[in-house]
Amino acid sequence: MATDKAATRDPASIKMQILATEHWSLLASRSLTYSESLSRVTMFLSVLSGAVIALALVAQADRFGGHSSWWRSSSCRGLVRGHRDGRALDTSIRTTCAGSAE
């Protein structure tokens, strides 16, 4: 009897069933592709941020041969030139500039 029901089915309904199955299969594939690509982007950004942090720690420990204090010393020179009296500067600014001024 099961073969009689299969034989009497409408060919259009069989086509719709095949299309629906294909549709859900394509949706699953697309979801898997998006998930994998987003996980790869996440891993890349994690490694990149870790490398930047490691580089910053090395730069802070090594001071890149003394070149890292150039910006600080030039801005401190501008602060010192702006005041004729050195005592007018805040203690923290003078302390910061003292270590980097030439």
Secondary structure, 3 states (H helix, E strand, C coil): CHHHHHHHCCHHHHHHHHHHHHHHHHHHHHHHHHHHHHHHHHHHHHHHHHHHHHHHHHHHHHHHHHHHHHHHHHHHHHHHHHCCCHHHCCHHHHHHHHHHCC
